[in-house]
Amino acid sequence: MPAHSALITVMERAARMAGSRLRRDFGEVEHLQVSKKGPADFVSKADMRSERILYDELMKVRPGWGFVLEEGGMIEGEEGKPRWIVDPLDGTTNFLHGIPHFAISIAVQERSFDGQGWGKITSGLIYEPVSDQTWWAEMDKGAYLGDKRLRVSARRDLSEALLATGIPFKGHGDLSEWARIFGALAPQVAGIRRNGAASLDLAWLAAGRYDGFWEADLKVWDVAAGILMVREAGGFVTDYTGGDQPIGQQEILAANEALHSKLHRILAKSLL
C-alpha cells in the first residue's frame, strides 16, 4: 500500500461517510421516478446532505480552513490556511436517472506564495460511492486507484485514441463551439465518450482508460482533484489556448504528452 499523508486519510473518511448517505439516497431514486412530484427536489436534497456531511467532517479535523462548495459557495478561512474545494455529487443528472456513474470530489488548494491569492492543488481525492473505489493523488507523490499506481496511456496515434468530453446542455456551454471541436476531432480518433461526470473522466484518463479529454463551462469543483490526478499520472492539462493554469478556467484539454500537442493543434484550428 503506498504511503499517503494523513490528509488523504481525512479526505477519504469524509468521502466515505457522505458516500454512504448518497448510496442510500440513490437507492430511493428508482421509486421517485414514478412519483408525480418527480425526483429533482429529492436529488437536490441528497446533494446538500452530502455537502453538509463533507463540510462538517472536514471542518472538524482542519478548523480554520476555507471552503469552495458547489452548493454553499465560498467560505473564507483563517489567514494563511489552505482551502477545501468540494463537489458533493458530480454526475447529478446520472444520479437523477438512476445511472450509477457519479462521484464525490475533494481537493486541497494552498495559498499563493505572497499569501494574497490561491496557488496549487496539492491533494485530491475522487470517491465512487457505488463501486466503493477511491482515486487519490498528492503533489509529487503520484496518483493512485486504491493502492495501484496510475499512469496515463502511452498511445501516440490519434487513430487509436479514445477521448472523453462533456456536451453542452440546457443553457450550459457553447454548443456551436463544441460542435466545431467535435467535428474536427471525431474523424481522427477511435471514439468519443460522454459519461456525465468530469471528475471521473479525468480519473479514468489518469488510469489510461481514456487517452484525452476536453470540456468547457466547467467549475473549479468539477476538476480540481482530477487535474492533479492527471498531472501526477504523467499527463498534461491546459486550457484551450495551451495555458498551463486551468484551475479557475472554464475549459480543459488533457492527454498524455504526445497526444496533447496533436489534440491542441486540431482544437485550436477548429476555433479559428
BAZATI-794523 format. One line per 4 residues: number of its first residue (from 1); their letters; for each residue y, x, z of N, C-alpha, C. Coordinates in Angstrom, 1 decimal. Layout:
<pts>
NUM> a> Y,X,Z,Y,X,Z,Y,X,Z ~ ... $
</pts>
This chain:
<pts>
1> mpah> -1.2,0.9,0.0,0.0,0.0,0.0,1.2,0.9,0.0 ~ 2.1,0.7,-1.0,3.3,1.5,-1.0,4.2,1.3,0.2 ~ 4.9,2.3,0.7,5.7,2.1,1.9,7.1,1.5,1.4 ~ 7.4,0.4,2.0,8.7,-0.2,1.7,9.5,-0.3,3.0 $
5> sali> 10.8,-0.5,2.9,11.6,-0.5,4.1,11.4,-1.7,4.9 ~ 11.9,-1.7,6.1,11.9,-2.9,7.0,12.7,-4.0,6.4 ~ 13.7,-3.7,5.5,14.5,-4.7,4.9,13.6,-5.6,4.0 ~ 12.7,-5.0,3.2,11.8,-5.7,2.3,10.9,-6.7,3.2 $
9> tvme> 10.5,-6.2,4.3,9.6,-7.0,5.2,10.4,-8.2,5.7 ~ 11.7,-8.0,6.0,12.6,-9.1,6.4,12.7,-10.1,5.3 ~ 13.0,-9.6,4.1,13.2,-10.5,2.9,11.9,-11.3,2.6 ~ 10.8,-10.6,2.7,9.5,-11.3,2.4,9.2,-12.4,3.4 $
13> raar> 9.4,-12.1,4.7,9.2,-13.1,5.7,10.0,-14.3,5.5 ~ 11.3,-14.1,5.2,12.2,-15.2,5.0,11.7,-16.0,3.7 ~ 11.4,-15.3,2.6,11.0,-16.0,1.4,9.7,-16.8,1.6 ~ 8.8,-16.2,2.4,7.5,-16.9,2.6,7.8,-18.2,3.4 $
17> mags> 8.7,-18.2,4.4,9.0,-19.4,5.2,9.6,-20.4,4.3 ~ 10.6,-20.0,3.5,11.2,-21.0,2.6,10.2,-21.5,1.5 ~ 9.3,-20.6,1.0,8.3,-20.9,0.0,7.3,-21.9,0.5 ~ 7.0,-21.8,1.8,6.0,-22.8,2.3,6.6,-24.2,2.3 $
21> rlrr> 7.9,-24.3,2.6,8.5,-25.6,2.5,8.6,-26.1,1.1 ~ 8.9,-25.2,0.1,9.0,-25.5,-1.3,7.7,-26.0,-1.8 ~ 6.6,-25.4,-1.3,5.2,-25.8,-1.8,5.0,-27.3,-1.3 ~ 5.4,-27.6,-0.1,5.2,-28.9,0.4,6.0,-29.9,-0.4 $
25> dfge> 7.3,-29.5,-0.7,8.1,-30.4,-1.5,7.6,-30.6,-2.9 ~ 7.1,-29.5,-3.4,6.6,-29.5,-4.8,5.4,-30.5,-4.9 ~ 4.6,-30.6,-3.8,3.5,-31.5,-3.8,3.9,-32.9,-3.8 ~ 5.2,-33.2,-3.4,5.7,-34.6,-3.4,6.3,-35.0,-4.8 $
29> vehl> 6.7,-34.0,-5.6,7.4,-34.3,-6.9,6.6,-35.2,-7.7 ~ 5.3,-35.0,-7.8,4.4,-35.9,-8.6,4.5,-37.4,-8.3 ~ 4.7,-37.7,-7.0,4.8,-39.0,-6.6,6.2,-39.6,-6.9 ~ 7.2,-38.7,-6.8,8.6,-39.1,-7.1,8.8,-39.4,-8.6 $
33> qvsk> 8.0,-38.8,-9.4,8.2,-39.0,-10.9,8.1,-40.5,-11.2 ~ 7.3,-41.3,-10.5,7.1,-42.7,-10.8,8.0,-43.6,-10.0 ~ 8.9,-43.1,-9.1,9.7,-43.9,-8.4,11.0,-44.3,-9.2 ~ 11.6,-45.4,-8.8,12.7,-45.9,-9.5,13.9,-45.0,-9.3 $
37> kgpa> 14.1,-44.4,-8.1,15.2,-43.5,-7.9,15.1,-42.2,-8.7 ~ 13.8,-41.8,-8.9,13.6,-40.5,-9.6,13.7,-39.3,-8.6 ~ 13.3,-38.2,-9.1,13.1,-37.0,-8.2,14.4,-36.1,-8.1 ~ 15.5,-36.4,-8.8,16.6,-35.4,-8.8,17.2,-35.2,-7.5 $
41> dfvs> 17.4,-36.3,-6.7,18.0,-36.2,-5.4,17.1,-35.4,-4.5 ~ 15.8,-35.7,-4.6,14.8,-35.0,-3.7,14.8,-33.5,-4.0 ~ 14.8,-33.1,-5.3,14.8,-31.7,-5.6,16.1,-31.0,-5.1 ~ 17.2,-31.7,-5.2,18.4,-31.1,-4.7,18.3,-30.8,-3.2 $
45> kadm> 17.7,-31.8,-2.5,17.5,-31.6,-1.0,16.5,-30.5,-0.8 ~ 15.4,-30.3,-1.6,14.5,-29.3,-1.5,15.2,-27.9,-1.7 ~ 16.0,-27.8,-2.6,16.8,-26.6,-2.9,17.6,-26.3,-1.7 ~ 18.3,-27.2,-1.1,19.2,-27.0,0.0,18.4,-26.6,1.3 $
49> rser> 17.2,-27.3,1.5,16.4,-26.9,2.6,15.9,-25.5,2.5 ~ 15.5,-25.1,1.3,15.1,-23.7,1.1,16.2,-22.7,1.4 ~ 17.4,-23.0,0.9,18.5,-22.2,1.2,18.9,-22.1,2.7 ~ 18.8,-23.2,3.4,19.1,-23.2,4.8,18.1,-22.3,5.6 $
53> ilyd> 16.8,-22.4,5.2,15.8,-21.5,5.9,16.1,-20.0,5.6 ~ 16.4,-19.7,4.3,16.7,-18.3,4.0,17.9,-17.8,4.7 ~ 18.9,-18.6,4.7,20.2,-18.3,5.4,19.9,-18.0,6.9 ~ 19.3,-18.9,7.5,19.0,-18.8,9.0,18.2,-17.6,9.3 $
57> elmk> 17.1,-17.3,8.5,16.2,-16.2,8.8,16.9,-14.9,8.5 ~ 17.7,-14.8,7.4,18.3,-13.5,7.1,19.5,-13.2,8.1 ~ 20.2,-14.3,8.4,21.3,-14.1,9.4,20.8,-13.7,10.7 ~ 19.7,-14.2,11.1,19.1,-13.8,12.4,18.8,-12.3,12.5 $
61> vrpg> 18.3,-11.7,11.5,17.9,-10.3,11.5,19.0,-9.4,11.1 ~ 20.0,-9.8,10.3,21.1,-9.0,9.9,22.4,-9.7,10.1 ~ 22.7,-10.0,11.4,24.0,-10.6,11.7,25.2,-9.8,11.2 ~ 26.2,-10.5,10.7,27.4,-9.8,10.2,27.3,-9.6,8.7 $
65> wgfv> 26.2,-9.7,8.0,26.1,-9.5,6.6,26.7,-10.7,5.9 ~ 27.2,-10.5,4.7,27.7,-11.6,3.9,26.6,-12.3,3.1 ~ 27.0,-13.4,2.4,26.1,-14.1,1.6,26.8,-14.5,0.3 ~ 26.0,-14.5,-0.8,26.3,-15.3,-2.0,25.2,-16.2,-2.2 $
69> leeg> 25.4,-17.5,-2.1,24.4,-18.6,-2.1,24.6,-19.5,-3.3 ~ 23.6,-19.9,-4.0,23.7,-20.8,-5.1,24.3,-22.1,-4.7 ~ 23.9,-22.6,-3.6,24.4,-23.9,-3.1,25.6,-23.8,-2.2 ~ 25.5,-22.8,-1.3,26.6,-22.7,-0.2,27.8,-21.8,-0.6 $
73> gmie> 27.7,-21.2,-1.8,28.8,-20.4,-2.2,28.9,-19.0,-1.5 ~ 30.1,-18.4,-1.4,30.3,-17.1,-0.8,30.7,-17.2,0.6 ~ 30.0,-16.4,1.5,30.3,-16.3,2.9,30.6,-14.9,3.2 ~ 31.8,-14.6,3.6,32.2,-13.3,3.9,31.5,-12.7,5.1 $
77> geeg> 31.1,-11.5,5.1,30.5,-10.8,6.2,31.5,-9.9,6.9 ~ 31.0,-9.1,7.8,31.9,-8.2,8.5,32.3,-7.1,7.6 ~ 33.4,-6.5,7.8,33.9,-5.4,7.0,32.9,-4.2,7.0 ~ 32.6,-3.8,5.7,31.7,-2.7,5.6,30.2,-3.0,5.5 $
81> kprw> 29.9,-4.3,5.8,28.5,-4.7,5.8,28.1,-5.1,4.4 ~ 26.8,-5.0,4.0,26.3,-5.5,2.7,26.3,-7.0,2.7 ~ 25.8,-7.5,1.6,25.7,-9.0,1.5,24.3,-9.3,0.8 ~ 23.8,-10.5,1.1,22.7,-11.1,0.5,23.1,-11.9,-0.7 $
85> ivdp> 22.3,-11.8,-1.8,22.5,-12.7,-2.9,21.2,-13.5,-3.1 ~ 21.4,-14.8,-2.9,20.2,-15.7,-2.7,20.1,-16.8,-3.7 ~ 19.0,-16.9,-4.4,18.7,-18.1,-5.2,17.5,-18.8,-4.5 ~ 17.7,-19.9,-3.9,16.6,-20.6,-3.1,15.6,-21.3,-4.0 $
89> ldgt> 15.9,-21.5,-5.2,14.9,-22.2,-6.1,15.4,-21.9,-7.6 ~ 14.8,-20.8,-8.1,15.1,-20.5,-9.5,14.0,-21.2,-10.4 ~ 14.4,-22.0,-11.3,13.5,-22.8,-12.0,13.4,-24.3,-11.6 ~ 14.6,-24.8,-11.2,14.7,-26.1,-10.7,14.2,-27.2,-11.6 $
93> tnfl> 14.5,-27.0,-12.9,14.0,-28.1,-13.8,12.5,-28.1,-13.9 ~ 11.9,-26.9,-13.9,10.4,-26.8,-13.8,9.9,-27.6,-12.6 ~ 10.5,-27.3,-11.4,10.2,-27.9,-10.2,10.3,-29.4,-10.3 ~ 11.4,-29.9,-10.9,11.6,-31.3,-11.1,10.5,-32.0,-11.9 $
97> hgip> 10.0,-31.3,-12.9,9.0,-31.9,-13.8,7.6,-31.5,-13.4 ~ 7.4,-31.0,-12.2,6.0,-30.7,-11.7,5.4,-29.5,-12.4 ~ 6.2,-28.6,-13.0,5.7,-27.4,-13.6,5.7,-26.2,-12.6 ~ 4.6,-25.6,-12.3,4.5,-24.6,-11.2,5.0,-23.2,-11.6 $
101> hfai> 6.2,-23.2,-12.1,6.8,-21.9,-12.5,8.2,-21.8,-12.0 ~ 8.4,-21.4,-10.7,9.7,-21.3,-10.1,9.6,-20.2,-9.0 ~ 10.7,-19.8,-8.5,10.7,-18.6,-7.6,11.9,-18.7,-6.6 ~ 11.8,-17.9,-5.6,12.9,-17.6,-4.7,13.3,-16.1,-5.0 $
105> siav> 14.6,-15.9,-5.1,15.1,-14.6,-5.4,16.1,-14.1,-4.3 ~ 15.9,-12.9,-3.8,16.8,-12.4,-2.8,17.2,-11.0,-3.1 ~ 18.4,-10.6,-3.1,18.9,-9.2,-3.3,19.9,-8.8,-2.3 ~ 20.0,-7.5,-2.1,21.0,-6.9,-1.2,21.9,-6.1,-2.0 $
109> qers> 23.2,-6.3,-1.9,24.3,-5.6,-2.6,25.1,-4.9,-1.6 ~ 25.3,-3.6,-1.8,26.1,-2.7,-0.9,27.6,-2.8,-1.3 ~ 28.4,-2.4,-0.3,29.8,-2.3,-0.6,30.1,-1.1,-1.6 ~ 31.1,-1.2,-2.3,31.5,0.0,-3.2,32.0,1.1,-2.3 $
113> fdgq> 32.1,2.3,-2.9,32.4,3.5,-2.1,33.8,3.3,-1.4 ~ 34.7,2.7,-2.1,36.0,2.5,-1.5,36.1,1.4,-0.5 ~ 35.0,0.6,-0.4,35.0,-0.5,0.6,35.7,-1.7,0.2 ~ 36.4,-1.7,-1.0,37.2,-2.8,-1.5,36.5,-3.8,-2.3 $
117> gwgk> 35.3,-3.4,-2.8,34.6,-4.3,-3.7,33.1,-4.2,-3.5 ~ 32.3,-4.6,-4.5,30.9,-4.6,-4.4,30.3,-3.6,-5.4 ~ 29.2,-2.9,-4.9,28.6,-1.9,-5.7,27.2,-2.2,-6.1 ~ 26.3,-1.4,-5.9,24.9,-1.5,-6.5,24.0,-2.4,-5.7 $
121> itsg> 23.1,-3.0,-6.4,22.0,-3.7,-5.8,21.0,-2.7,-5.3 ~ 20.6,-2.7,-4.1,19.7,-1.7,-3.6,18.3,-2.2,-3.2 ~ 18.2,-3.5,-3.0,16.9,-4.0,-2.7,16.8,-5.4,-3.4 ~ 15.6,-5.8,-3.9,15.4,-7.1,-4.5,14.0,-7.6,-4.3 $
125> liye> 13.9,-8.9,-4.1,12.6,-9.5,-3.9,12.5,-10.8,-4.6 ~ 11.5,-11.1,-5.3,11.2,-12.4,-6.0,9.9,-12.9,-5.5 ~ 9.9,-14.1,-5.0,8.7,-14.7,-4.4,8.3,-15.9,-5.2 ~ 7.0,-16.0,-5.7,6.5,-17.2,-6.3,5.7,-18.0,-5.3 $
129> pvsd> 6.2,-19.1,-4.9,5.5,-19.9,-3.8,4.1,-20.4,-4.3 ~ 4.0,-20.9,-5.5,2.7,-21.5,-5.9,1.6,-20.4,-6.0 ~ 1.9,-19.3,-6.6,0.9,-18.3,-6.7,0.8,-17.3,-5.5 ~ 1.8,-17.4,-4.6,1.9,-16.6,-3.4,2.0,-15.1,-3.8 $
133> qtww> 2.8,-14.8,-4.8,3.0,-13.4,-5.3,4.4,-13.0,-4.9 ~ 4.5,-11.7,-4.5,5.7,-11.1,-4.1,6.0,-9.9,-5.0 ~ 7.1,-10.0,-5.7,7.6,-8.9,-6.5,8.8,-8.3,-5.7 ~ 8.8,-6.9,-5.7,9.9,-6.3,-4.9,10.3,-5.0,-5.5 $
137> aemd> 11.5,-4.5,-5.2,12.0,-3.2,-5.7,13.0,-2.7,-4.7 ~ 13.1,-1.4,-4.6,14.1,-0.7,-3.9,14.7,0.4,-4.7 ~ 16.0,0.7,-4.6,16.6,1.7,-5.4,15.9,3.1,-5.2 ~ 15.5,3.7,-6.3,14.9,5.0,-6.3,13.5,5.0,-5.7 $
141> kgay> 12.9,3.8,-5.4,11.6,3.8,-4.9,10.6,3.1,-5.8 ~ 11.1,2.5,-6.9,10.2,1.8,-7.8,10.1,0.3,-7.6 ~ 9.4,-0.3,-8.5,9.2,-1.8,-8.5,7.7,-2.1,-8.4 ~ 7.4,-3.2,-7.7,6.0,-3.5,-7.3,5.8,-5.0,-7.4 $
145> lgdk> 4.5,-5.3,-7.7,4.0,-6.6,-7.5,2.9,-6.5,-6.4 ~ 3.3,-6.9,-5.2,2.4,-6.6,-4.0,2.4,-5.1,-3.8 ~ 1.2,-4.5,-4.0,1.1,-3.0,-3.8,0.8,-2.3,-5.2 ~ 1.0,-3.0,-6.3,0.8,-2.5,-7.6,2.2,-2.0,-8.2 $
149> rlrv> 2.3,-0.7,-8.5,3.5,-0.2,-9.1,3.7,-0.8,-10.5 ~ 4.9,-1.1,-10.9,5.2,-1.8,-12.1,5.9,-0.8,-13.1 ~ 5.5,-0.9,-14.4,6.2,-0.1,-15.4,6.5,-1.1,-16.6 ~ 7.6,-0.9,-17.2,7.9,-1.7,-18.4,6.9,-1.3,-19.5 $
153> sarr> 6.8,-2.1,-20.5,5.8,-1.8,-21.6,6.2,-0.6,-22.4 ~ 5.3,0.0,-23.0,5.6,1.2,-23.8,5.7,0.9,-25.3 ~ 5.7,-0.4,-25.7,5.8,-0.7,-27.1,7.1,-0.3,-27.7 ~ 7.1,0.2,-28.9,8.2,0.7,-29.6,8.6,-0.1,-30.9 $
157> dlse> 7.6,-0.9,-31.4,7.8,-1.6,-32.6,8.2,-3.0,-32.3 ~ 9.3,-3.5,-32.9,9.7,-4.9,-32.7,8.7,-5.8,-33.2 ~ 7.9,-5.5,-34.2,6.9,-6.4,-34.7,5.8,-6.7,-33.7 ~ 5.7,-5.9,-32.7,4.7,-6.1,-31.6,5.3,-6.7,-30.4 $
161> alla> 6.6,-6.8,-30.3,7.3,-7.2,-29.1,7.3,-8.7,-28.8 ~ 7.1,-9.0,-27.6,7.2,-10.4,-27.1,8.4,-10.5,-26.2 ~ 9.3,-11.4,-26.6,10.6,-11.5,-25.9,10.7,-12.8,-25.1 ~ 11.5,-12.8,-24.1,11.8,-14.0,-23.3,13.3,-14.3,-23.4 $
165> tgip> 13.7,-15.5,-23.2,15.1,-15.9,-23.3,15.3,-17.2,-22.5 ~ 16.5,-17.6,-22.4,16.9,-18.9,-21.9,17.6,-19.6,-22.9 ~ 17.4,-20.9,-23.1,18.0,-21.7,-24.2,19.1,-22.5,-23.6 ~ 20.3,-22.5,-24.2,21.4,-23.3,-23.6,21.0,-24.8,-23.6 $
169> fkgh> 21.5,-25.5,-22.6,21.2,-26.9,-22.5,22.3,-27.7,-21.8 ~ 22.5,-28.9,-22.1,23.4,-29.9,-21.4,24.6,-29.2,-20.8 ~ 25.4,-28.7,-21.7,26.7,-28.1,-21.3,26.6,-26.7,-20.7 ~ 25.4,-26.1,-20.7,25.3,-24.8,-20.2,25.1,-23.8,-21.3 $
173> gdls> 26.0,-22.9,-21.6,25.8,-21.9,-22.6,26.3,-22.3,-23.9 ~ 26.3,-21.3,-24.8,26.8,-21.5,-26.2,25.6,-21.6,-27.1 ~ 25.3,-22.8,-27.6,24.1,-22.9,-28.4,24.2,-22.3,-29.8 ~ 25.4,-22.3,-30.3,25.6,-21.6,-31.7,25.4,-20.1,-31.6 $
177> ewar> 25.9,-19.5,-30.5,25.7,-18.1,-30.3,24.3,-17.8,-30.1 ~ 23.6,-18.6,-29.3,22.2,-18.3,-29.0,21.4,-18.5,-30.3 ~ 21.7,-19.5,-31.1,21.0,-19.7,-32.4,21.2,-18.5,-33.3 ~ 22.4,-17.9,-33.4,22.6,-16.7,-34.2,21.7,-15.6,-33.8 $
181> ifga> 21.6,-15.4,-32.4,20.8,-14.3,-31.9,19.3,-14.6,-32.2 ~ 18.9,-15.8,-31.9,17.5,-16.2,-32.2,17.2,-16.0,-33.7 ~ 18.1,-16.4,-34.5,17.8,-16.3,-36.0,17.7,-14.9,-36.5 ~ 18.4,-14.0,-35.8,18.3,-12.6,-36.1,17.0,-11.9,-35.6 $
185> lapq> 16.6,-12.3,-34.4,15.5,-11.6,-33.7,14.2,-12.2,-34.1 ~ 14.1,-13.5,-34.2,12.8,-14.2,-34.4,12.0,-13.6,-35.5 ~ 12.6,-13.4,-36.7,11.7,-12.9,-37.8,11.2,-11.5,-37.6 ~ 11.7,-10.8,-36.6,11.3,-9.4,-36.5,10.3,-9.1,-35.3 $
189> vagi> 10.1,-10.1,-34.5,9.3,-9.9,-33.3,8.0,-10.7,-33.3 ~ 7.1,-10.4,-32.4,5.8,-11.1,-32.3,5.9,-12.5,-31.7 ~ 6.9,-12.7,-30.9,7.0,-14.1,-30.3,8.2,-14.1,-29.4 ~ 8.7,-15.3,-29.1,9.8,-15.5,-28.1,9.4,-16.7,-27.2 $
193> rrng> 9.5,-16.5,-25.9,9.1,-17.5,-24.9,10.4,-17.9,-24.1 ~ 10.3,-19.2,-23.7,11.3,-19.7,-22.8,10.6,-20.5,-21.7 ~ 10.5,-19.8,-20.5,9.7,-20.3,-19.4,10.6,-20.9,-18.3 ~ 11.9,-20.7,-18.3,12.7,-21.5,-17.5,13.0,-20.9,-16.1 $
197> aasl> 12.9,-19.6,-15.9,13.2,-19.0,-14.6,13.6,-17.6,-14.9 ~ 14.9,-17.2,-14.9,15.3,-15.9,-15.3,14.8,-14.8,-14.4 ~ 14.7,-15.1,-13.1,14.2,-14.1,-12.2,12.8,-13.7,-12.5 ~ 12.0,-14.7,-12.9,10.6,-14.3,-13.2,10.5,-13.7,-14.6 $
201> dlaw> 11.4,-14.1,-15.5,11.4,-13.4,-16.8,11.6,-11.9,-16.6 ~ 12.6,-11.5,-15.7,12.9,-10.1,-15.5,11.7,-9.4,-14.8 ~ 11.1,-10.1,-13.8,10.0,-9.6,-13.1,8.8,-9.3,-14.1 ~ 8.6,-10.3,-15.0,7.5,-10.1,-15.9,7.8,-9.0,-16.9 $
205> laag> 9.1,-8.8,-17.3,9.5,-7.7,-18.1,9.2,-6.4,-17.4 ~ 9.5,-6.3,-16.1,9.2,-5.1,-15.3,7.7,-4.8,-15.3 ~ 6.9,-5.8,-15.3,5.5,-5.7,-15.3,4.9,-5.4,-16.7 ~ 5.7,-5.4,-17.7,5.2,-5.1,-19.1,4.6,-6.4,-19.8 $
209> rydg> 4.7,-7.5,-19.2,4.2,-8.7,-19.8,5.1,-9.1,-21.0 ~ 6.4,-9.1,-20.7,7.4,-9.2,-21.8,7.9,-7.8,-22.2 ~ 8.4,-7.7,-23.4,8.9,-6.4,-23.9,10.5,-6.4,-24.0 ~ 11.1,-7.6,-23.9,12.5,-7.7,-23.9,13.0,-9.1,-23.4 $
213> fwea> 14.2,-9.2,-23.1,14.8,-10.4,-22.5,16.3,-10.4,-22.9 ~ 16.8,-11.6,-23.3,18.2,-11.8,-23.4,18.5,-13.2,-22.9 ~ 19.7,-13.4,-22.3,20.2,-14.7,-21.9,21.7,-14.6,-21.6 ~ 22.4,-15.6,-21.8,23.8,-15.7,-21.4,24.0,-16.9,-20.5 $
217> dlkv> 25.2,-17.0,-19.9,25.6,-18.1,-19.0,24.7,-18.0,-17.7 ~ 24.5,-16.8,-17.3,23.7,-16.5,-16.1,24.6,-16.4,-14.9 ~ 24.1,-16.6,-13.7,24.8,-16.4,-12.4,24.2,-15.2,-11.7 ~ 25.0,-14.6,-10.8,24.5,-13.4,-10.2,23.2,-13.6,-9.4 $
221> wdva> 23.1,-14.8,-8.8,21.8,-15.0,-8.0,20.6,-15.2,-8.9 ~ 20.8,-15.5,-10.2,19.7,-15.6,-11.1,19.0,-14.3,-11.4 ~ 19.8,-13.2,-11.3,19.4,-11.9,-11.9,19.5,-10.7,-11.0 ~ 20.2,-10.8,-9.9,20.4,-9.6,-9.1,19.2,-8.9,-8.8 $
225> agil> 18.1,-9.6,-8.2,16.9,-8.9,-7.9,16.1,-8.4,-9.1 ~ 16.2,-9.2,-10.2,15.4,-8.9,-11.4,16.0,-7.7,-12.1 ~ 17.3,-7.5,-12.1,17.9,-6.4,-12.8,17.4,-5.1,-12.1 ~ 17.4,-5.1,-10.8,17.0,-3.9,-10.1,15.5,-3.6,-10.4 $
229> mvre> 14.7,-4.7,-10.5,13.3,-4.6,-10.7,13.0,-3.9,-12.1 ~ 13.7,-4.4,-13.1,13.5,-3.8,-14.4,13.9,-2.4,-14.4 ~ 15.0,-2.0,-13.8,15.5,-0.6,-13.8,14.6,0.3,-13.1 ~ 14.0,-0.2,-11.9,13.1,0.6,-11.2,11.8,0.7,-11.8 $
233> aggf> 11.5,-0.2,-12.8,10.2,-0.1,-13.6,10.4,0.7,-14.9 ~ 11.6,1.4,-15.0,11.9,2.2,-16.1,12.6,1.6,-17.3 ~ 13.1,0.3,-17.1,13.7,-0.4,-18.2,15.2,-0.2,-18.2 ~ 15.8,-0.7,-19.3,17.3,-0.7,-19.4,17.8,-2.1,-19.4 $
237> vtdy> 18.9,-2.3,-18.7,19.6,-3.6,-18.6,21.1,-3.4,-18.9 ~ 21.6,-4.1,-19.8,23.0,-4.1,-20.1,23.5,-5.5,-20.4 ~ 24.8,-5.6,-20.7,25.4,-6.8,-21.2,25.2,-6.7,-22.8 ~ 25.7,-7.7,-23.5,25.6,-7.8,-24.9,26.3,-6.7,-25.6 $
241> tggd> 27.3,-6.1,-25.0,28.1,-5.0,-25.6,27.5,-3.7,-25.3 ~ 26.5,-3.6,-24.5,25.9,-2.3,-24.1,26.4,-1.8,-22.8 ~ 27.3,-2.5,-22.2,27.8,-2.1,-20.9,26.7,-2.1,-19.8 ~ 26.7,-1.1,-18.9,25.6,-0.9,-18.0,25.8,-1.5,-16.6 $
245> qpig> 26.8,-2.4,-16.5,27.0,-3.1,-15.2,27.0,-4.6,-15.4 ~ 25.8,-5.2,-15.7,25.7,-6.6,-15.9,25.8,-7.5,-14.7 ~ 25.7,-6.8,-13.5,25.8,-7.6,-12.3,27.3,-8.2,-12.3 ~ 27.4,-9.5,-12.2,28.6,-10.2,-12.3,29.0,-10.6,-13.7 $
249> qqei> 28.3,-10.1,-14.7,28.4,-10.5,-16.0,27.5,-11.7,-16.2 ~ 27.8,-12.5,-17.3,27.0,-13.7,-17.5,25.9,-13.5,-18.6 ~ 25.9,-12.3,-19.2,24.9,-12.1,-20.3,24.1,-10.8,-20.0 ~ 22.9,-10.9,-20.4,22.0,-9.7,-20.1,21.1,-9.5,-21.3 $
253> laan> 20.9,-8.2,-21.6,19.9,-7.8,-22.6,19.1,-6.7,-21.9 ~ 17.8,-6.9,-21.8,16.9,-6.0,-21.1,15.6,-5.6,-21.9 ~ 15.2,-4.4,-21.8,14.0,-4.0,-22.5,13.7,-2.5,-22.1 ~ 12.6,-2.0,-22.6,12.4,-0.5,-22.5,13.4,0.2,-23.3 $
257> ealh> 13.4,1.6,-23.2,14.5,2.3,-23.8,14.4,2.2,-25.3 ~ 13.2,2.3,-25.9,13.1,2.3,-27.4,13.5,0.9,-28.0 ~ 13.0,-0.1,-27.3,13.3,-1.5,-27.9,14.7,-1.9,-27.6 ~ 15.3,-1.5,-26.4,16.6,-1.9,-26.1,17.6,-1.5,-27.2 $
261> sklh> 17.5,-0.3,-27.6,18.5,0.1,-28.7,18.3,-0.7,-29.9 ~ 17.1,-1.0,-30.3,16.9,-1.8,-31.5,17.4,-3.2,-31.3 ~ 17.0,-3.8,-30.2,17.5,-5.2,-29.9,19.0,-5.3,-29.9 ~ 19.6,-4.3,-29.3,21.1,-4.3,-29.1,21.7,-4.2,-30.5 $
265> rila> 21.2,-3.4,-31.4,21.8,-3.4,-32.7,21.7,-4.7,-33.4 ~ 20.6,-5.3,-33.4,20.4,-6.6,-34.0,21.3,-7.7,-33.4 ~ 21.3,-7.7,-32.1,22.0,-8.7,-31.3,23.5,-8.6,-31.6 ~ 24.0,-7.4,-31.5,25.5,-7.1,-31.8,25.9,-7.5,-33.2 $
269> ksll> 25.0,-7.2,-34.1,25.3,-7.5,-35.5,25.3,-9.0,-35.7 ~ 24.4,-9.7,-35.0,24.4,-11.2,-35.2,25.6,-11.9,-34.7 ~ 26.4,-11.3,-33.8,27.5,-11.9,-33.2,28.8,-11.5,-33.9 ~ 28.8,-10.7,-34.9,30.0,-10.3,-35.6,30.6,-11.4,-36.4 $
</pts>
